[in-house]
Amino acid sequence: MPTKYIFITGGVVSSLGKGIASASLATLLESRGLNVTMLKLDPYINVDPGTMSPFQHGEVFVTNDGAETDLDLGHYERFIRQKLGKKNNFTAGRVYENVIERERRGDYLGATVQIIPHITNEIKALAEAGAKGADVALVEIGGTAGDIESLPFLEAIRQMGLELGRENTLFIHLTLLPYIKVAGELKTKPTQHSVKELRGIGIQPDILICRSEYPLPDAERAKIALFTNVPADSVFTSLDVDTIYKVPRALHDQGLDDIVVQRLALDCNPTDLSEWDRVVEKLNSPVSSVDIAMVGKYIDLTEAYKSLSEALLHAGLNTRTKVNIHYFDSEEIEKNGTDCLTEMSAILVPGGFGNRGVEGKIATVQYARENNVPYLGICLGMQVAVIEYARNVAGMADANSTEFNSDTTHPVVALITEWQDEDGSTQTRDMDSDLGGTMRLGGQECALAEGSLAKEVYGASVITERHRHRYEVNNTLIQQIEEAGLVISGKSIDGTLVEMVEVKNHPWFVACQFHPEFTSTPRDGHPLFESFVKAANEAHNLILSS
């Protein structure tokens, strides 16, 4: 059977939940026994989101093969079992870079290089490469219909619909149904105009998913069908829900996957959502609650910590705990102290870049260490834990990272200049290296120390976790810090890089250089986050009893 393609586009406004809708449909098809993959095509000119501010773009999700990708790939991996990679996300920047490199080499034999056919052909080739081997590939196009930058992508998928045949391609359009309070009505006109825009490009949607706060009356459904040339049984609503993990069931109950299977003539099993029903059941029946402080500098945009907040939620599901996340600005802690943390069950310091708010994070670590508050440090959260321990326990008063102070006499964290990848190739960097795509990236093995809490938590001697960072613990100073009592509980498989640290005689203090949140899923959870939430539960009981 040739690969079937489902193209998902958006209209009216951004942030309607195209990624969640796409992932939910993928879940439904996967539950029917189909081999499903997902792609995200982003129209922006950045080669990847790696250099983009979290305030603009949210978090950067890292795949196991080291791609810095759109955060929607995180949703994809949390909803389907398939592990995605570099082929599953590409941008206009990547497309143009590939085409321009070919033009410079003379591959086009003197032809005038144009949007059509050269750019569109490259988009199609990359999409087909990402979809290879799957029964069904869901391809989400970033942006909204009418955006000038998304036009080459829409033209490319229009061509694919023509070339592959309508029996192998399906177009889904996600729109907004705004509710006008003073009129007491859902308005269909934005949806009509959005589909009109798409049809002007040459794409007739087969299915509409209308995002709404209220159910869609049959009369309005019929009106949308009439004006958009979409059958009424193919107009669906995506209502606001209290958790994204209810969306697959909601769409299935409306018959979305039945229509897709029928339209693409897919040979598959009935839908089995028993795993997802258990996820929602656990979510709705916690037996305890904890308050976890997340101390960072992107707290005004929680999308910057999307995978982290989801990983904590997953840990709550699997420990029957309601996890209340409280976001604290590390700059405010730097100015006003740590008193704001006194009612928290546990503390998490996530990754980040730049020196803004770093001293607040270091003060947070000191508070957690000295007051026996469960602490989880991730990436920069581990580096500030090492800095704090070096300063306040190991006697290195000016200990710092060279990222924040290049003149420190105790650079306990420094720029890594050389390391070996899993395939044995040597990577080198220096201060003049490009910022984009030059970090230690992707899944790498970590050996856990005998007798460590880390090994007890993971239940394994060797683990694989994903990285995204440029600075490492300085091996020339680590012995002095170890002698002061810090436990190095995990190292890179060749023993050269510090991956995890722990504090002795503390209820629960673990920090890691990698990003475990990228491998947590609602169905399977993650052992590190589950152990952290259990420790927070115990600490919370102590808070209540005191």
ABEGO torsion letter per residue (X at the ends): XBBBBBBBBBBGBBGAGAAAAAAAAAAAAAAAGBBBBBBBBBABABABAAABBAAAAEBBBBBAAGBBBBAAAAAAAAABABBBBAAABBBAAAAAAAAAAAAAAGAAGGBBBBAOAAAAAAAAAAAAAAABGBABBBBBBBEBBGBAAAAAAAAAAAAAAAAAEAAABBBBBBBBBBBBAAAGBBBAAAAAAAAAAAAAAGBBBABBBBBBABBBBAAAAAAAAAAAGBBAAABBBBBBBABAAAAAAAAAAAGAAAAAAAAAGBBBBBBBAAAAAAAAAAAABBABBBBBBBBBAAAABAAAAAAAAAAAAAAAAAAGBBBBBBBBBAAAAAAAEAAAAAABABBBBBBEBEABGAAAAAAAAAAAAAAGBBBBBBEAAAAAAAAAAAAAAAGBAABBBAAABAABABBABBBBABBBBAAGBBBBBBAABBABGABBBEBBBBBBBBGBAAAAAAGBABBBBBBBBABBBBAAAAAAAAAAGBBBABBBAAGABBABBBBBGBABBBBBABBAAAABBAAAEBAAAAAAAAAAAAAAAAAAAX
